[in-house]
Amino acid sequence: MDTRGFWRYELPEEVQGRTIRARQKGEGDFICINVLELMTMVMTAYVMVISRGDKPEREGEAVMMRADNESAVSWVKKWGWEGKKKARIGALMRMMGALKTIGGWCFQTRHVPGVENRVADGITRWKEEEIADNVQSESPGTRWQVQELKAEEQQLCAEILRCLCR
């Protein structure tokens, strides 16, 4: 049986206001959704390596992260970055590289088209008390594990977002 884990972090209101909606309205600096999607992959690696202390059976064993954001998927696949957000992306990729070294895992990504990505979209949209039941019903052949973010992990998310918002 496939085992998958998920976690959820509520973006602070000031960050929500700086996503693509702010750009569409022409309001100041904004955070690109691609960078936020990459942040979720980095935090997934952090939770796995640092918080849970998961270790591979053999060095370089693969962990597959699925996402519907093609830019974030490609950055992790090629371990690089491009475009005008280089500093933000580069900092996140360096953190991912450090987690790869510390944990011994090989982080891989696969693009899942948005229409096929109901679970990930649901985790961000469903009411908190409905998530566990909904993810199980969406993929009954999978054992899902909820990873509650500890206070220090929530603080790390907040600090990363603070840096991204500069």
GROMACS elastic network, one bead per residue, 0.5 to 0.9 nm:
[ bonds ]
;  ai    aj funct       b0    kb
    1   141     6  0.65944   500
    1   142     6  0.60203   500
    1   143     6  0.68092   500
    2   141     6  0.71717   500
    2   142     6  0.50107   500
    2   143     6  0.61766   500
    2   144     6  0.85245   500
    3   142     6  0.57865   500
    3   144     6  0.59172   500
    3   145     6  0.74385   500
    4   142     6  0.69724   500
    4   143     6  0.63040   500
    4   144     6  0.50067   500
    4   145     6  0.61917   500
    4   146     6  0.87831   500
    5    44     6  0.89881   500
    5   143     6  0.83873   500
    5   144     6  0.55315   500
    5   146     6  0.57889   500
    5   147     6  0.66123   500
    6    44     6  0.81287   500
    6   120     6  0.85803   500
    6   123     6  0.80646   500
    6   144     6  0.75543   500
    6   145     6  0.65039   500
    6   146     6  0.53850   500
    6   147     6  0.59012   500
    6   148     6  0.85665   500
    7    44     6  0.79644   500
    7    47     6  0.89948   500
    7   123     6  0.81072   500
    7   145     6  0.88219   500
    7   146     6  0.61202   500
    7   147     6  0.50897   500
    7   148     6  0.61106   500
    7   149     6  0.68256   500
    8   123     6  0.69939   500
    8   124     6  0.69782   500
    8   128     6  0.88416   500
    8   146     6  0.89569   500
    8   147     6  0.82046   500
    8   148     6  0.76057   500
    8   149     6  0.75323   500
    9   124     6  0.84316   500
    9   149     6  0.76638   500
    9   154     6  0.73229   500
    9   157     6  0.80780   500
   10    13     6  0.87911   500
   10   124     6  0.83894   500
   11    14     6  0.81574   500
   11    15     6  0.61675   500
   11    16     6  0.61369   500
   11   157     6  0.89421   500
   11   158     6  0.84710   500
   11   161     6  0.88802   500
   12    15     6  0.53761   500
   12    16     6  0.63290   500
   12    17     6  0.87924   500
   12   158     6  0.82574   500
   13    17     6  0.61782   500
   13    18     6  0.87730   500
   14    17     6  0.52205   500
   14    18     6  0.66525   500
   15    18     6  0.51044   500
   15    19     6  0.67396   500
   15    30     6  0.85847   500
   15    31     6  0.77780   500
   15   161     6  0.75622   500
   15   162     6  0.87511   500
   15   165     6  0.78272   500
   16    19     6  0.56033   500
   16    20     6  0.87949   500
   16    21     6  0.84341   500
   16    22     6  0.87448   500
   16    31     6  0.88917   500
   17    20     6  0.82987   500
   17    21     6  0.69169   500
   17    22     6  0.60201   500
   17    30     6  0.81617   500
   18    21     6  0.69767   500
   18    22     6  0.51410   500
   18    23     6  0.75018   500
   18    27     6  0.81776   500
   18    28     6  0.81651   500
   18    29     6  0.68644   500
   18    31     6  0.56467   500
   18    32     6  0.84966   500
   18   165     6  0.82717   500
   19    22     6  0.57025   500
   19    23     6  0.69853   500
   19    29     6  0.89518   500
   19    30     6  0.54056   500
   19    32     6  0.61108   500
   19    33     6  0.64891   500
   19    36     6  0.89413   500
   20    24     6  0.62315   500
   20    25     6  0.86662   500
   20    30     6  0.67267   500
   20    31     6  0.70082   500
   20    32     6  0.64046   500
   20    33     6  0.67931   500
   21    24     6  0.50962   500
   21    25     6  0.62921   500
   21    26     6  0.85828   500
   21    27     6  0.86440   500
   21    30     6  0.84817   500
   22    25     6  0.51640   500
   22    26     6  0.61171   500
   22    27     6  0.51026   500
   22    28     6  0.72320   500
   22    29     6  0.77906   500
   22    30     6  0.61360   500
   22    31     6  0.86938   500
   23    27     6  0.59347   500
   23    28     6  0.73924   500
   23    29     6  0.75257   500
   23    30     6  0.60122   500
   23    31     6  0.85962   500
   23    32     6  0.88995   500
   24    27     6  0.77029   500
   25    28     6  0.89864   500
   26    29     6  0.87356   500
   27    30     6  0.77802   500
   29   165     6  0.78260   500
   29   166     6  0.85508   500
   30   165     6  0.75170   500
   31    34     6  0.84751   500
   31    35     6  0.71233   500
   31    36     6  0.74215   500
   31   164     6  0.71646   500
   31   165     6  0.67490   500
   32    35     6  0.54522   500
   32    36     6  0.66983   500
   32    37     6  0.88908   500
   32    85     6  0.85651   500
   33    37     6  0.61134   500
   33    38     6  0.85951   500
   33    69     6  0.85749   500
   34    37     6  0.50933   500
   34    38     6  0.62725   500
   34    39     6  0.86412   500
   34    69     6  0.66133   500
   34    70     6  0.82520   500
   34    71     6  0.61310   500
   34    72     6  0.58077   500
   35    38     6  0.50236   500
   35    39     6  0.61560   500
   35    40     6  0.87947   500
   35    71     6  0.86243   500
   35    72     6  0.70841   500
   35    85     6  0.82391   500
   35    88     6  0.73957   500
   35    89     6  0.65425   500
   35    92     6  0.86228   500
   35   164     6  0.85137   500
   36    40     6  0.64641   500
   36    41     6  0.89791   500
   36    72     6  0.87182   500
   36   161     6  0.85532   500
   37    40     6  0.52123   500
   37    41     6  0.67520   500
   37    42     6  0.89637   500
   37    67     6  0.79236   500
   37    68     6  0.87713   500
   37    69     6  0.67349   500
   37    71     6  0.87170   500
   37    72     6  0.61378   500
   37    73     6  0.88070   500
   38    41     6  0.51938   500
   38    42     6  0.63725   500
   38    43     6  0.86794   500
   38    69     6  0.85320   500
   38    71     6  0.83748   500
   38    73     6  0.77334   500
   38    75     6  0.81145   500
   38    76     6  0.80949   500
   38    89     6  0.77764   500
   38    92     6  0.74172   500
   38    93     6  0.84800   500
   39    42     6  0.50512   500
   39    43     6  0.60775   500
   39    44     6  0.84793   500
   39    72     6  0.87523   500
   39    89     6  0.87780   500
   39    92     6  0.67063   500
   39   157     6  0.84071   500
   39   160     6  0.81481   500
   39   161     6  0.87674   500
   40    43     6  0.50727   500
   40    44     6  0.60445   500
   40    45     6  0.86551   500
   41    45     6  0.63387   500
   41    46     6  0.86259   500
   41    65     6  0.71222   500
   41    66     6  0.88658   500
   41    67     6  0.85277   500
   41    72     6  0.82979   500
   41    73     6  0.89745   500
   41    76     6  0.86615   500
   41    96     6  0.83540   500
   42    45     6  0.51349   500
   42    46     6  0.61875   500
   42    47     6  0.87223   500
   42    92     6  0.67562   500
   42    93     6  0.77144   500
   42    95     6  0.71189   500
   42    96     6  0.55144   500
   42    99     6  0.84337   500
   43    47     6  0.60428   500
   43    48     6  0.84176   500
   43    96     6  0.85946   500
   43   153     6  0.82973   500
   43   156     6  0.87132   500
   43   157     6  0.76214   500
   44    47     6  0.52347   500
   44    48     6  0.61794   500
   44    49     6  0.86013   500
   44    65     6  0.84793   500
   45    48     6  0.51100   500
   45    49     6  0.59637   500
   45    50     6  0.80955   500
   45    96     6  0.70132   500
   45    99     6  0.66625   500
   45   100     6  0.80153   500
   45   103     6  0.88908   500
   45   107     6  0.78996   500
   46    49     6  0.52765   500
   46    50     6  0.54028   500
   46    51     6  0.68275   500
   46    52     6  0.87172   500
   46    95     6  0.87413   500
   46    96     6  0.79607   500
   46    99     6  0.65696   500
   46   153     6  0.85472   500
   47    50     6  0.56445   500
   47    52     6  0.60818   500
   47    53     6  0.81109   500
   47    54     6  0.89858   500
   47   147     6  0.81645   500
   47   149     6  0.79541   500
   47   153     6  0.76895   500
   48    51     6  0.60417   500
   48    52     6  0.51557   500
   48    53     6  0.62077   500
   48    54     6  0.57025   500
   48    55     6  0.86510   500
   48   103     6  0.85333   500
   49    52     6  0.60652   500
   49    54     6  0.54759   500
   49    55     6  0.72834   500
   49    99     6  0.66373   500
   49   100     6  0.83040   500
   49   102     6  0.74877   500
   49   103     6  0.53549   500
   49   104     6  0.87675   500
   49   105     6  0.85584   500
   50    53     6  0.52402   500
   50    54     6  0.78989   500
   50    99     6  0.80187   500
   50   102     6  0.86111   500
   50   103     6  0.79462   500
   51    54     6  0.83217   500
   51   149     6  0.88889   500
   51   150     6  0.84414   500
   51   153     6  0.82163   500
   53   103     6  0.78427   500
   54   103     6  0.74788   500
   55    58     6  0.83722   500
   55    59     6  0.86644   500
   55   103     6  0.62221   500
   55   104     6  0.70050   500
   55   105     6  0.74802   500
   56    59     6  0.62012   500
   56    60     6  0.73308   500
   56    61     6  0.57560   500
   56    62     6  0.82890   500
   56   103     6  0.77610   500
   56   104     6  0.66311   500
   56   105     6  0.62321   500
   57    60     6  0.89589   500
   57    61     6  0.71617   500
   58    61     6  0.58426   500
   58   104     6  0.81378   500
   58   105     6  0.85992   500
   59   103     6  0.87579   500
   59   104     6  0.52757   500
   59   105     6  0.65103   500
   59   106     6  0.82937   500
   60   100     6  0.85499   500
   60   104     6  0.55361   500
   60   107     6  0.86144   500
   61   104     6  0.74853   500
   61   105     6  0.53004   500
   61   106     6  0.56538   500
   61   107     6  0.84608   500
   62   105     6  0.59775   500
   62   107     6  0.58461   500
   62   108     6  0.64961   500
   63   105     6  0.67915   500
   63   106     6  0.61561   500
   63   107     6  0.50967   500
   63   108     6  0.59183   500
   63   109     6  0.81987   500
   64   106     6  0.86237   500
   64   107     6  0.63402   500
   64   109     6  0.54514   500
   64   110     6  0.70240   500
   65    73     6  0.85537   500
   65   107     6  0.72772   500
   65   108     6  0.60809   500
   65   110     6  0.63808   500
   65   111     6  0.87496   500
   66    73     6  0.79686   500
   66   108     6  0.85468   500
   66   109     6  0.56176   500
   66   111     6  0.59339   500
   66   112     6  0.62647   500
   66   117     6  0.87786   500
   66   120     6  0.87912   500
   67    70     6  0.75463   500
   67    72     6  0.78961   500
   67    73     6  0.66842   500
   67   109     6  0.73413   500
   67   110     6  0.65104   500
   67   111     6  0.53208   500
   67   112     6  0.56075   500
   67   113     6  0.80028   500
   67   114     6  0.84196   500
   67   117     6  0.77184   500
   67   120     6  0.77933   500
   68    72     6  0.86604   500
   68    73     6  0.79969   500
   68   110     6  0.84414   500
   68   111     6  0.54856   500
   68   113     6  0.52592   500
   68   114     6  0.52538   500
   68   115     6  0.88276   500
   68   116     6  0.85981   500
   68   117     6  0.67077   500
   68   120     6  0.85188   500
   69    72     6  0.56317   500
   69    73     6  0.62890   500
   69    74     6  0.87620   500
   69   111     6  0.69158   500
   69   112     6  0.80200   500
   69   113     6  0.81377   500
   69   114     6  0.81679   500
   70    73     6  0.50507   500
   70    74     6  0.60581   500
   70    75     6  0.86322   500
   70   110     6  0.87632   500
   70   111     6  0.61351   500
   70   112     6  0.85446   500
   70   113     6  0.87075   500
   71    74     6  0.51958   500
   71    75     6  0.62418   500
   71    76     6  0.88202   500
   72    75     6  0.51842   500
   72    76     6  0.64384   500
   72    77     6  0.86233   500
   72   109     6  0.87960   500
   73    76     6  0.54468   500
   73    77     6  0.61521   500
   73    78     6  0.87888   500
   73   108     6  0.84894   500
   73   109     6  0.55494   500
   73   110     6  0.64376   500
   73   111     6  0.62419   500
   74    78     6  0.61082   500
   74    79     6  0.80488   500
   74    80     6  0.83178   500
   74    81     6  0.86218   500
   74   109     6  0.78692   500
   74   110     6  0.87361   500
   74   111     6  0.85979   500
   75    78     6  0.54737   500
   75    79     6  0.54954   500
   75    80     6  0.53019   500
   75    81     6  0.56352   500
   75    82     6  0.84083   500
   75    89     6  0.83415   500
   75    93     6  0.80140   500
   76    80     6  0.70268   500
   76    81     6  0.86980   500
   76    93     6  0.74427   500
   76    96     6  0.85558   500
   76   107     6  0.77006   500
   76   108     6  0.69630   500
   76   109     6  0.66507   500
   77    80     6  0.80510   500
   77   107     6  0.83673   500
   77   108     6  0.62993   500
   77   109     6  0.62280   500
   77   110     6  0.84840   500
   78    81     6  0.81372   500
   79    93     6  0.68915   500
   79    97     6  0.83327   500
   80    89     6  0.84051   500
   80    90     6  0.74363   500
   80    93     6  0.73320   500
   81    85     6  0.84552   500
   81    86     6  0.62044   500
   81    89     6  0.63215   500
   81    90     6  0.64983   500
   81    93     6  0.82310   500
   82    85     6  0.73445   500
   82    86     6  0.58418   500
   82    89     6  0.82293   500
   82    90     6  0.89017   500
   83    86     6  0.59718   500
   84    87     6  0.81627   500
   85    88     6  0.55875   500
   85    89     6  0.61896   500
   85    90     6  0.83701   500
   86    89     6  0.51605   500
   86    90     6  0.55771   500
   86    91     6  0.83127   500
   87    90     6  0.50611   500
   87    91     6  0.60813   500
   87    92     6  0.86711   500
   88    91     6  0.53659   500
   88    92     6  0.64788   500
   88    93     6  0.87634   500
   88   163     6  0.81962   500
   88   164     6  0.61987   500
   89    92     6  0.52089   500
   89    93     6  0.61233   500
   89    94     6  0.86139   500
   90    93     6  0.50572   500
   90    94     6  0.61010   500
   90    95     6  0.86156   500
   91    94     6  0.51805   500
   91    95     6  0.63688   500
   91    96     6  0.87442   500
   92    95     6  0.51055   500
   92    96     6  0.62679   500
   92    97     6  0.86676   500
   92   160     6  0.86761   500
   93    97     6  0.60759   500
   93    98     6  0.85887   500
   94    98     6  0.62062   500
   94    99     6  0.86365   500
   95    98     6  0.51016   500
   95    99     6  0.62875   500
   95   100     6  0.86343   500
   96    99     6  0.50799   500
   96   100     6  0.61681   500
   96   101     6  0.87181   500
   96   107     6  0.85103   500
   97   101     6  0.62809   500
   97   102     6  0.86463   500
   98   101     6  0.51025   500
   98   102     6  0.60989   500
   98   103     6  0.84407   500
   99   102     6  0.50472   500
   99   103     6  0.57753   500
   99   104     6  0.79935   500
   99   105     6  0.81982   500
  100   103     6  0.53496   500
  100   104     6  0.55573   500
  100   105     6  0.53931   500
  100   106     6  0.63172   500
  100   107     6  0.70714   500
  101   104     6  0.54577   500
  101   105     6  0.74941   500
  101   106     6  0.89461   500
  102   105     6  0.83261   500
  103   106     6  0.88293   500
  111   114     6  0.89832   500
  112   115     6  0.82277   500
  112   116     6  0.62979   500
  112   117     6  0.60610   500
  113   116     6  0.54353   500
  113   117     6  0.62898   500
  114   118     6  0.73948   500
  114   121     6  0.80754   500
  115   118     6  0.67237   500
  116   119     6  0.84261   500
  117   120     6  0.57046   500
  117   121     6  0.62576   500
  117   122     6  0.84423   500
  118   121     6  0.51441   500
  118   122     6  0.57107   500
  118   123     6  0.84797   500
  118   135     6  0.88147   500
  118   138     6  0.78026   500
  119   123     6  0.61222   500
  119   124     6  0.88116   500
  119   134     6  0.79864   500
  119   135     6  0.58361   500
  119   138     6  0.67673   500
  119   139     6  0.83412   500
  120   123     6  0.51853   500
  120   124     6  0.67171   500
  120   125     6  0.88564   500
  120   135     6  0.87337   500
  121   124     6  0.54116   500
  121   125     6  0.63065   500
  121   126     6  0.83823   500
  122   126     6  0.52220   500
  122   127     6  0.88438   500
  122   131     6  0.74256   500
  122   134     6  0.79897   500
  122   135     6  0.78659   500
  123   126     6  0.57850   500
  123   127     6  0.83185   500
  123   128     6  0.81001   500
  123   131     6  0.60944   500
  123   132     6  0.88603   500
  123   134     6  0.87161   500
  123   135     6  0.78256   500
  124   127     6  0.85521   500
  124   128     6  0.89590   500
  125   128     6  0.86057   500
  125   131     6  0.89659   500
  126   129     6  0.81748   500
  126   130     6  0.63377   500
  126   131     6  0.60329   500
  126   134     6  0.83492   500
  127   130     6  0.53862   500
  127   131     6  0.65460   500
  128   131     6  0.55520   500
  128   132     6  0.82559   500
  129   132     6  0.73046   500
  129   133     6  0.84069   500
  130   133     6  0.57709   500
  130   134     6  0.60537   500
  130   135     6  0.87055   500
  131   134     6  0.51198   500
  131   135     6  0.60685   500
  131   136     6  0.85444   500
  132   135     6  0.55487   500
  132   136     6  0.63944   500
  132   137     6  0.88207   500
  132   144     6  0.77948   500
  132   145     6  0.84413   500
  132   146     6  0.73493   500
  133   136     6  0.52932   500
  133   137     6  0.62711   500
  133   138     6  0.87374   500
  134   137     6  0.51462   500
  134   138     6  0.61485   500
  134   139     6  0.88020   500
  135   138     6  0.50802   500
  135   139     6  0.64107   500
  135   140     6  0.81587   500
  135   144     6  0.74219   500
  136   139     6  0.54078   500
  136   140     6  0.52454   500
  136   141     6  0.81685   500
  136   142     6  0.71470   500
  136   143     6  0.75339   500
  136   144     6  0.67614   500
  137   140     6  0.53979   500
  139   142     6  0.57814   500
  139   143     6  0.86569   500
  140   143     6  0.77586   500
  147   150     6  0.89431   500
  149   152     6  0.79347   500
  149   153     6  0.56435   500
  149   154     6  0.61475   500
  150   153     6  0.52008   500
  150   154     6  0.62914   500
  150   155     6  0.85859   500
  151   154     6  0.51169   500
  151   155     6  0.61070   500
  151   156     6  0.86222   500
  152   156     6  0.61011   500
  152   157     6  0.86535   500
  153   157     6  0.62733   500
  153   158     6  0.85932   500
  154   157     6  0.50849   500
  154   158     6  0.62507   500
  154   159     6  0.86705   500
  155   159     6  0.61325   500
  155   160     6  0.85990   500
  156   159     6  0.50029   500
  156   160     6  0.60786   500
  156   161     6  0.84646   500
  157   160     6  0.51765   500
  157   161     6  0.61223   500
  157   162     6  0.85126   500
  158   161     6  0.51100   500
  158   162     6  0.60590   500
  158   163     6  0.86945   500
  159   163     6  0.62619   500
  159   164     6  0.85811   500
  160   163     6  0.51518   500
  160   164     6  0.61620   500
  160   165     6  0.86209   500
  161   165     6  0.60446   500
  161   166     6  0.88739   500
  162   165     6  0.51623   500
  162   166     6  0.67778   500
  163   166     6  0.55638   500
